[in-house]
Amino acid sequence: MLCKTLSLAIMDAPYESANSTAALRIIHSALNQDHNVDIFAYEGAVNLTMKEQAPHANSIKGTTVEQENHPTTKDWIAALFQLAREKGVTLNWINCGLCVDERGAGNWIDGVQRGGPADFITSVENSDAVLVIPTR
Amino acid sequence: MKVLNIVETAYRATLEEQDDTILWLSQSFQNAGGDISVLLKGNAVNYLVKDQTPFNLHFGDWPQTKPPELDRDLEKMIAKNIRIYAIAEDIQDRALPQERLIDGVSLIKKDQIVDLFEQFAHVWYW
């Protein structure tokens, strides 16, 4: 299959909406089918990649951290970067710099870059398909 | 302190959280001494369907081993004396068959909601 490039703009913060998981599933699927993916993380979505995210136990279920295996979006996204490397395709993840600054959310996992809306426009111009997943 | 938590937004980040956050919070409030009840309305009535099996979620090599189990969470809440209400019309509108719903839920009609609210000191619409 010919390698194509998909651009996604996402807005939702982690742990707030099914949109985040849906977006990451789309990214996984595209990478897994040998396509490049460009992400523009806008507003709350810049928190998806924060390095300090930590799993927790569940006191209501009585499970430990290990038993609960609580997911963090930064681990999910780190796995997507790894998948891209294994597949030999590109996952280009841009966090909106202004959104980062206003949230103090600048410590990210490896692979994430700072950028802005202009990067998304450039990405769109060079992409085969574009998907915007806004906050509702 | 009698509290009614209303849950309407369904499956909101449940895959990330492994729970519905308000069902979880309701149990935490109950453990802290609150007398908590929950009213499921709108799409949240689908939480009542038994044996929900969330798909095998994974990203790259990351597998999620503990998916949310919302029907079983509700059953556990009922066992902890957290009363669960649901809007009967919302169940009917979605054609959810009664035999597929968990037991122990109190169904009320929309025109009974005000009377239900009167039973609580606080009604929190999440």
Chai-1 contact restraints between the chains, C-beta under 6 A:
chainA,res_idxA,chainB,res_idxB,connection_type,confidence,min_distance_angstrom,max_distance_angstrom,comment,restraint_id
A,Y15,B,A13,contact,1.0,0.0,6.0,A-B,restraint_1
A,Y15,B,E16,contact,1.0,0.0,6.0,A-B,restraint_2
A,Y15,B,E17,contact,1.0,0.0,6.0,A-B,restraint_3
A,E16,B,A13,contact,1.0,0.0,6.0,A-B,restraint_4
A,S17,B,A13,contact,1.0,0.0,6.0,A-B,restraint_5
A,A18,B,Y11,contact,1.0,0.0,6.0,A-B,restraint_6
A,T21,B,L15,contact,1.0,0.0,6.0,A-B,restraint_7
A,T21,B,E16,contact,1.0,0.0,6.0,A-B,restraint_8
A,L24,B,F59,contact,1.0,0.0,6.0,A-B,restraint_9
A,H28,B,F59,contact,1.0,0.0,6.0,A-B,restraint_10
A,I60,B,W24,contact,1.0,0.0,6.0,A-B,restraint_11
A,I60,B,Q27,contact,1.0,0.0,6.0,A-B,restraint_12
A,E68,B,K66,contact,1.0,0.0,6.0,A-B,restraint_13
A,N69,B,T65,contact,1.0,0.0,6.0,A-B,restraint_14
A,N69,B,K66,contact,1.0,0.0,6.0,A-B,restraint_15
A,P71,B,Q64,contact,1.0,0.0,6.0,A-B,restraint_16
A,D75,B,W62,contact,1.0,0.0,6.0,A-B,restraint_17
A,W76,B,F59,contact,1.0,0.0,6.0,A-B,restraint_18
A,W76,B,W62,contact,1.0,0.0,6.0,A-B,restraint_19
A,A79,B,F59,contact,1.0,0.0,6.0,A-B,restraint_20
A,A79,B,G60,contact,1.0,0.0,6.0,A-B,restraint_21
A,A79,B,D61,contact,1.0,0.0,6.0,A-B,restraint_22
A,A79,B,W62,contact,1.0,0.0,6.0,A-B,restraint_23
A,L80,B,F59,contact,1.0,0.0,6.0,A-B,restraint_24
A,L80,B,G60,contact,1.0,0.0,6.0,A-B,restraint_25
A,Q82,B,G60,contact,1.0,0.0,6.0,A-B,restraint_26
A,L83,B,G60,contact,1.0,0.0,6.0,A-B,restraint_27
